[in-house]
Amino acid sequence: MKGSLWLRRLLRDARDFRALRRRRLEAIEVRFAFAGGAIDGVRVFSDGTISVEGWSTNLTAFGERLRLERDGRQLGPTHVFRTRRPDVEHAIGNKGLFGAVGEFITDDPGEAVLSIADGPRIVVRLPHGAATHYATLRNSDRVLGRQEIYASGPPSPVISAETLTLARRLPPPVLDVGCGSGALVAALRAEGIEAYGLELQGDQIETALLPSARPYVTLYDGSVPLPYAERSFESVVCAEVLEHIVGFEAVIAELYRVARTAVLVTVPDCSAIPRGHAHFVVPWHLLESTHVNFFNQHSLEQCLREGAASIEFARVGEVRCDSMSFYTSLAAFVSLQRQEPPARLQDLAVSS
């Protein structure tokens, strides 16, 4: 049994790594000069955007040089625009924007040929599954409202690798409060860990529930107390839920009531906002429309302190940009003053 679990985890990690590599940005050096400009390189982004980058004194002529050949068709750039090129400004002794970029936006995976007039032809490979999220934001004809950007959608059918790593070694049985599609319940049960879920009644949840989790998920009206007796479960997980709840303090009290030894809570980390601000980075998920509470490590610790024997924190969901990085979520592991204390967080966080 242990050997089988080890093999499944190894195969899963290898699959995730291959998926990550497929979605990495591809950069192609070009170095092609023409009268009044140059093309330095091409970048292919994971959202399906091909960016041809260089400089030119004539932006219209720059765009007219570029064609993308696919399936017997020749496509012109979707967008052509200027950017800063301080090196060019310095070289020609002139102020202004001389950088030039031509963008091609496509959602179809596979090979295409970028043709540059009087210049090279470059094969580019568009990633599989490009632009599965927010594709219309790149090239919508309509001005969008806030509710169409910072919106909410169905629960995710997959659980993050970091959350699963933390949860898989909690003492079972485990209850996932606000389990969404049941992704964590399904993942834990696939590894032989007794797990159950609790979620709000509603058509969206009914539709999203994973078949493998459905028999173990209870749907209810969202009221407190939770529909369980005191200390019904050894451990309780509440992942990315408290930020959505007005009066979340009552829910925390219920997590502690139905758990016997441990509670694992994750919430978005609002300290990511000032960290990213200086780099003009906005962590979208933090500003999602149904978020009514914004936690940092200090404030979450204050909320969890009463009734806890100890609290240890992790930060998960690392994002890197330039020389800066931040974490999108906080994870708090709470040991309760009940019987045998569970393993410490640093032990739980070791990848299996």
C-alpha positions as CSV (number, residue, x, y, z in Angstrom):
1,M,0.0,0.0,0.0
2,K,2.8,2.4,1.0
3,G,4.7,1.6,-2.2
4,S,1.6,2.3,-4.3
5,L,1.0,5.7,-2.6
6,W,4.7,6.6,-3.2
7,L,4.4,5.8,-6.9
8,R,1.2,7.7,-7.4
9,R,2.6,10.8,-5.7
10,L,5.8,10.5,-7.8
11,L,3.8,10.3,-11.0
12,R,1.6,13.2,-10.0
13,D,4.6,15.4,-9.2
14,A,6.2,14.5,-12.6
15,R,2.9,15.4,-14.4
16,D,2.7,18.7,-12.6
17,F,6.3,19.5,-13.5
18,R,5.7,18.7,-17.1
19,A,2.6,21.0,-17.2
20,L,4.7,23.8,-15.6
21,R,7.4,23.5,-18.2
22,R,4.8,23.5,-21.1
23,R,3.5,26.9,-19.8
24,R,6.9,28.6,-19.5
25,L,7.5,31.7,-21.6
26,E,9.5,31.1,-24.7
27,A,12.0,33.8,-25.8
28,I,13.6,33.8,-29.2
29,E,16.5,36.2,-30.1
30,V,16.2,37.8,-33.5
31,R,18.5,40.8,-34.0
32,F,17.2,42.0,-37.4
33,A,17.9,45.6,-38.4
34,F,16.1,47.6,-41.0
35,A,16.0,51.3,-42.0
36,G,14.8,53.3,-39.0
37,G,14.4,50.4,-36.7
38,A,15.2,46.8,-35.5
39,I,13.5,43.7,-34.2
40,D,15.3,42.3,-31.2
41,G,13.3,39.2,-30.2
42,V,10.1,37.4,-29.9
43,R,8.4,36.2,-26.8
44,V,5.6,33.6,-26.6
45,F,3.5,33.9,-23.4
46,S,1.5,31.2,-21.8
47,D,-1.8,33.1,-22.4
48,G,-1.3,32.6,-26.2
49,T,0.2,36.1,-27.0
50,I,3.1,36.3,-29.4
51,S,5.1,39.5,-28.7
52,V,7.5,40.8,-31.4
53,E,9.7,43.4,-29.8
54,G,12.1,46.0,-31.1
55,W,12.2,49.7,-32.0
56,S,11.3,51.9,-34.9
57,T,10.9,55.6,-35.9
58,N,7.8,54.6,-37.8
59,L,5.3,52.5,-35.8
60,T,3.0,51.9,-38.7
61,A,5.8,50.5,-40.9
62,F,7.0,48.3,-38.0
63,G,3.5,46.7,-37.8
64,E,3.2,46.2,-41.5
65,R,6.4,44.2,-41.6
66,L,4.9,41.4,-39.4
67,R,2.7,38.5,-40.4
68,L,1.7,35.3,-38.7
69,E,1.2,32.3,-41.0
70,R,-1.2,29.6,-39.8
71,D,-3.3,27.1,-41.7
72,G,-2.7,28.8,-45.0
73,R,-3.7,32.2,-43.6
74,Q,-1.6,35.4,-43.1
75,L,-2.6,37.4,-40.1
76,G,-1.5,40.9,-39.2
77,P,-0.7,42.0,-35.6
78,T,-3.7,42.2,-33.2
79,H,-2.1,45.3,-31.5
80,V,0.9,47.5,-32.3
81,F,2.1,49.9,-29.7
82,R,5.1,51.9,-28.4
83,T,7.1,51.3,-25.2
84,R,10.2,52.9,-23.6
85,R,13.6,52.2,-25.1
86,P,16.1,54.3,-23.2
87,D,19.0,52.8,-25.1
88,V,17.6,54.0,-28.4
89,E,16.7,57.4,-27.0
90,H,20.3,57.8,-25.8
91,A,21.8,56.6,-29.1
92,I,19.8,59.0,-31.3
93,G,19.8,61.9,-28.8
94,N,16.1,62.3,-28.9
95,K,13.4,62.1,-26.3
96,G,10.2,60.1,-26.8
97,L,9.0,56.5,-27.0
98,F,10.9,54.6,-29.6
99,G,10.2,51.0,-28.5
100,A,7.8,49.1,-30.8
101,V,5.8,46.0,-30.1
102,G,3.6,43.9,-32.4
103,E,1.3,41.5,-30.6
104,F,-0.5,38.5,-32.1
105,I,-3.3,37.0,-29.9
106,T,-4.4,33.4,-30.6
107,D,-5.9,30.6,-28.5
108,D,-5.1,27.7,-30.8
109,P,-2.1,25.6,-29.8
110,G,0.5,24.3,-32.2
111,E,3.1,25.7,-34.6
112,A,2.9,29.0,-36.5
113,V,5.4,30.9,-38.6
114,L,6.2,34.5,-37.9
115,S,7.2,36.2,-41.1
116,I,9.2,39.5,-41.0
117,A,9.3,41.4,-44.3
118,D,12.8,41.3,-45.8
119,G,13.8,39.3,-42.8
120,P,13.8,35.9,-41.1
121,R,10.9,33.5,-40.8
122,I,10.6,32.2,-37.3
123,V,8.7,29.1,-36.1
124,V,6.8,29.7,-32.9
125,R,5.1,27.1,-30.8
126,L,1.9,28.2,-29.0
127,P,1.2,26.4,-25.7
128,H,-1.6,23.9,-25.2
129,G,-4.4,25.3,-23.2
130,A,-3.4,28.9,-23.7
131,A,-5.8,31.6,-22.3
132,T,-8.1,29.3,-20.5
133,H,-8.6,32.0,-17.9
134,Y,-9.8,35.5,-18.6
135,A,-9.1,35.3,-22.3
136,T,-11.5,38.1,-23.2
137,L,-9.6,40.6,-21.1
138,R,-6.9,40.7,-23.8
139,N,-9.0,41.8,-26.7
140,S,-12.6,42.6,-25.7
141,D,-14.5,45.0,-27.9
142,R,-16.6,46.0,-24.9
143,V,-15.7,48.1,-21.8
144,L,-16.1,45.6,-18.9
145,G,-17.6,46.4,-15.5
146,R,-16.0,45.6,-12.2
147,Q,-18.3,42.6,-11.6
148,E,-16.9,41.0,-14.8
149,I,-13.3,41.3,-13.6
150,Y,-13.4,40.8,-9.8
151,A,-16.1,38.2,-10.1
152,S,-16.7,34.8,-8.6
153,G,-17.1,31.5,-10.3
154,P,-17.6,27.8,-9.6
155,P,-15.3,26.0,-7.1
156,S,-12.0,24.6,-8.5
157,P,-12.1,20.9,-9.3
158,V,-8.4,20.6,-8.1
159,I,-6.7,21.3,-4.8
160,S,-3.4,23.1,-4.6
161,A,-0.4,20.9,-4.1
162,E,0.7,22.9,-1.0
163,T,-2.7,22.6,0.7
164,L,-2.8,18.9,0.0
165,T,0.7,18.5,1.4
166,L,-0.4,20.2,4.6
167,A,-3.7,18.3,4.9
168,R,-2.6,14.8,4.0
169,R,-0.8,14.2,7.3
170,L,-3.5,15.6,9.6
171,P,-4.8,13.0,12.0
172,P,-7.9,11.5,10.4
173,P,-10.9,11.6,10.2
174,V,-10.6,15.0,8.6
175,L,-13.5,17.4,7.9
176,D,-13.1,20.0,5.1
177,V,-15.4,22.9,6.0
178,G,-16.3,24.8,2.8
179,C,-15.1,22.0,0.7
180,G,-16.2,23.4,-2.7
181,S,-16.2,20.7,-5.3
182,G,-14.8,18.2,-2.8
183,A,-11.3,18.3,-4.4
184,L,-9.5,17.9,-1.1
185,V,-11.9,15.2,0.1
186,A,-11.3,13.3,-3.1
187,A,-7.6,13.7,-3.0
188,L,-7.3,12.6,0.6
189,R,-9.5,9.6,0.1
190,A,-7.5,8.6,-3.0
191,E,-4.6,8.2,-0.6
192,G,-6.5,6.2,1.9
193,I,-7.2,9.0,4.4
194,E,-10.7,9.2,5.9
195,A,-12.1,12.6,4.9
196,Y,-15.5,14.3,4.7
197,G,-16.7,17.7,3.4
198,L,-19.3,20.3,4.3
199,E,-20.6,22.9,1.9
200,L,-23.5,25.2,1.2
201,Q,-26.6,23.9,-0.6
202,G,-27.0,25.3,-4.1
203,D,-27.2,24.5,-7.8
204,Q,-23.6,25.6,-8.4
205,I,-22.2,23.3,-5.8
206,E,-24.4,20.4,-6.8
207,T,-23.1,20.8,-10.4
208,A,-19.5,21.1,-9.3
209,L,-19.2,18.3,-6.8
210,L,-16.8,15.6,-7.9
211,P,-18.4,12.2,-8.2
212,S,-15.7,10.6,-6.1
213,A,-16.3,13.1,-3.3
214,R,-20.1,13.4,-3.5
215,P,-20.9,10.4,-1.1
216,Y,-18.8,12.0,1.6
217,V,-20.0,15.6,1.3
218,T,-22.9,17.1,3.4
219,L,-24.7,20.1,2.0
220,Y,-26.4,22.4,4.5
221,D,-27.9,25.9,4.9
222,G,-24.7,27.7,6.1
223,S,-25.9,28.4,9.6
224,V,-24.0,27.8,12.9
225,P,-23.7,25.6,14.8
226,L,-22.3,23.2,12.2
227,P,-24.4,20.0,12.0
228,Y,-21.9,17.9,14.0
229,A,-21.5,17.0,17.6
230,E,-18.6,18.3,19.6
231,R,-15.2,16.7,18.7
232,S,-16.7,14.7,15.9
233,F,-13.5,14.8,13.8
234,E,-9.8,14.5,14.7
235,S,-8.9,17.4,12.4
236,V,-10.7,20.1,10.6
237,V,-9.6,22.0,7.4
238,C,-11.0,25.4,6.4
239,A,-9.2,26.4,3.2
240,E,-9.9,29.8,1.5
241,V,-13.3,30.2,3.2
242,L,-13.1,32.7,6.1
243,E,-12.5,35.6,3.8
244,H,-16.0,35.1,2.4
245,I,-18.0,35.1,5.6
246,V,-19.5,38.0,7.6
247,G,-19.2,37.0,11.2
248,F,-16.4,34.6,10.6
249,E,-15.6,34.5,14.3
250,A,-18.5,32.2,14.9
251,V,-17.2,29.8,12.3
252,I,-13.8,29.7,13.9
253,A,-15.4,28.8,17.2
254,E,-17.3,26.0,15.4
255,L,-14.1,24.7,13.8
256,Y,-12.6,24.4,17.3
257,R,-15.7,22.8,18.7
258,V,-16.0,19.9,16.1
259,A,-12.2,19.2,16.0
260,R,-10.5,17.0,18.5
261,T,-6.8,17.9,18.0
262,A,-6.0,20.1,15.0
263,V,-7.4,22.8,12.8
264,L,-5.8,23.9,9.5
265,V,-6.9,27.3,8.2
266,T,-5.8,29.0,5.0
267,V,-6.8,32.5,3.8
268,P,-5.5,35.0,1.2
269,D,-2.6,37.1,2.6
270,C,-3.4,40.8,2.2
271,S,0.3,41.7,3.0
272,A,0.9,40.7,-0.7
273,I,-0.8,43.9,-1.8
274,P,1.8,46.4,-0.4
275,R,4.6,44.0,-1.4
276,G,3.5,44.0,-5.0
277,H,2.4,47.6,-5.2
278,A,5.9,49.0,-5.8
279,H,6.2,46.6,-8.8
280,F,2.7,47.5,-10.1
281,V,1.5,43.9,-9.4
282,V,-2.0,43.3,-8.2
283,P,-2.7,39.8,-6.8
284,W,-6.1,39.3,-8.4
285,H,-7.5,36.6,-6.1
286,L,-7.2,38.9,-3.1
287,L,-9.7,41.3,-4.6
288,E,-12.2,38.7,-5.7
289,S,-15.8,40.1,-5.4
290,T,-17.1,37.9,-2.6
291,H,-14.1,38.6,-0.3
292,V,-15.3,40.6,2.7
293,N,-12.4,40.0,5.2
294,F,-8.7,40.7,4.5
295,F,-6.2,38.9,6.8
296,N,-2.5,39.2,7.4
297,Q,-0.5,36.9,9.7
298,H,-0.9,39.2,12.7
299,S,-4.6,39.7,12.4
300,L,-5.3,36.0,11.7
301,E,-3.3,35.0,14.7
302,Q,-5.4,37.3,16.9
303,C,-8.5,35.6,15.6
304,L,-7.3,32.1,16.2
305,R,-5.5,32.6,19.5
306,E,-8.4,31.9,21.9
307,G,-8.7,28.2,22.5
308,A,-5.5,27.3,20.7
309,A,-2.6,25.5,22.5
310,S,-0.2,26.7,19.8
311,I,-0.3,28.2,16.3
312,E,2.3,27.8,13.6
313,F,2.1,29.6,10.2
314,A,3.2,28.8,6.7
315,R,2.9,31.0,3.6
316,V,1.9,29.3,0.3
317,G,1.3,30.2,-3.3
318,E,4.6,32.0,-4.0
319,V,4.6,34.5,-6.8
320,R,7.8,35.9,-8.3
321,C,8.1,39.2,-10.2
322,D,11.4,41.0,-11.0
323,S,13.5,40.6,-7.9
324,M,10.4,40.5,-5.7
325,S,8.3,37.7,-4.4
326,F,5.2,37.3,-2.3
327,Y,2.8,34.6,-1.1
328,T,-0.8,34.6,-2.0
329,S,-2.1,32.8,1.1
330,L,-1.5,32.2,4.8
331,A,-1.7,28.7,6.3
332,A,-2.2,28.5,10.1
333,F,-1.9,25.1,11.9
334,V,-3.7,25.2,15.2
335,S,-3.0,22.6,17.9
336,L,-5.9,22.3,20.3
337,Q,-5.7,21.5,24.0
338,R,-7.1,18.0,23.4
339,Q,-5.4,14.7,24.1
340,E,-2.3,14.0,22.0
341,P,-1.0,17.0,20.1
342,P,-0.6,16.4,16.3
343,A,2.7,16.8,14.5
344,R,4.2,20.3,14.1
345,L,3.6,22.3,10.9
346,Q,7.2,21.9,9.8
347,D,6.8,18.2,9.9
348,L,3.5,18.4,8.0
349,A,5.0,20.6,5.3
350,V,7.6,18.0,4.3
351,S,6.7,16.8,0.8
352,S,5.9,13.1,0.6
